[in-house]
Amino acid sequence: MAEKKLMNAPENIAQIPSTALPASPLAKQAASTFEQLGLSLGDRLGSDLTVYSPIDGSQLAALRMDTPDDIDAMVANARTAFAAWKLVPAPHRGELVRRYGALVREHKEALSLLLAIENGKILTEARGEVQEVIDICEYAVGLSRQLFGLTIASERPEHRLTEYWHPMGVLGLISAFNFPAAVWAWGTTVALVCGDSAIWKPSEKTPLTALAFAGLLAKAADDYELAPDHLVQVAIGDARCGTAVADHPDVAIVSATGSVRMGHDVAVRVAGRFGRSVLELGGNNAAIIAPSADLDLALRGAVFAATGTCGQRCTTLRRLIVHNSIRETFIARLIATFATLRIGSPLDDATHVGPLIDHMAFDGMQRALEQARREGGTVHGGERLDLAGAADGHYVRPAIVEMPQQSAIVCEETFAPILYVMGYDTLDEAIALQNGVSQGLSSSIFTNDVREAERFQSAQGSDCGIVNVNIGTSGAEIGGAFGGEKVTGGGRVSGSDSWKNYMRRATATVNYSASLPLAQGVKFDLDIDP
Ligand code: NAD
């Protein structure tokens, strides 16, 4: 299995050329994590793609990118793997995922460190993301015994009408930088128990995390006699690599997580060849703070949701809609609490907010704050902070922006910690503001009024895929279907019944009578010689 050999060859570690893996302290830590995992970057090393740590901007590695020809070869291999894997009974497919989950659990700390070094999220959130991978493995193992169809009442006598679910084919999974492991695990572990093979195109900003997580899966597959070669492969590269995956006619399902711009491109390409796409795109999430709310709870919920992962979660709280009777005091408390946030290295356990991913994210944040000022906003915070020894890291103070109305910039997703605050008088007005953007991912209301809470969740309420009461917009659990509506793409990668995205449905009618009644009472009498 070429892919397995590539990533599962500890003896190659000593051969990493020093020019390809610069010797910054973080690069050394990343290399030693691979060593602890018993993995090697092997012939992934190259010069096409330089990987940086957002912690101090230092280089972690330089990698070779896969070409469209490489993707073609991967898809051919994935099809061969699928032909074998779909014949393995689902509970035995679950056994591979169980073993993989055990490996991730064993190496949780090393994986969390690598993730924090490459992505910049604080260690407790990195550990949470690795825990999410472990949890989803357990979820998928359980699912491997529950891929059930329906028995439907037939209108014809002595007929049985049923639905079956069969493996679908090759999954192409394109993922974003901000959840460099969890999103992959949501889709891939579930697809594996559903009988699919998979190709993962991770973000070009977090390829090392991808190679580590996929490398452990290759190890588990190497040791499992029922797993065919090339069951899961990794395609390293930028948008061009994603396009090659999206365009390939033999990739049955394309699960794409990222910006709306990317999702639109992928959706059109995949639809053009009648493939299936599952889209998890940008959000612009709001919380309503009602006058009856427990305001301490609301404050905690809002601050974590707005500043966690340095505002780089798809579910980050970006808009706060506060009842005008409590608006001024709530904003004052928000500003005071933001001032207490500890901003610094994500590897320091005391830190609340780590760096932005790169200078482009920083520039995007500054542009958004400028536009907000032009649109009448009053900005608190948002400035860059110099951290000793991290001149090329982009650390910012999360911003609160008081807005007179929901102007153009508020309707955009800026992937940075900016919290726009607006006022409202009636719940109708608040819900209209909440729904008045093109995205539809996550939403919440803080209230102790049961009527308001119920209305917010009803068809008259939030139009988002995630609707919370008395918790923030971020931090969803894995059991529920995760995703959103409108330009967020409508996809559900994992949770609830989203496993159906990774399978194809067959409806079967069996006639066990001696006659041939037609549905809807259609008559078609034939004179047939006995
Ligand atoms: P991005 O769109 O820049 O990149 C995401 C992935 O798509 C990367 O792997 C990239 O290489 C690839 N890509 C980019 N353009 C492509 C194209 N035209 N065709 C095929 N592949 C392409 O996003 P990002 O900056 O990595 O992540 C941030 C965005 O992701 C935010 O908008 C965030 O809300 C969204 N996101 C959504 C969810 C969700 O579940 N809804 C989860 C995480 C992130």
Residues whose N, C-alpha, C, O or C-beta is under 5 A from the ligand:
A	BS01	NAD	I174 S175 A176 F177 K201 P202 S203 E204 G237 D238 A239 G242 T243 T257 G258 S259 V260 M262 D265 E280 L281 G282 G283 R313 C314
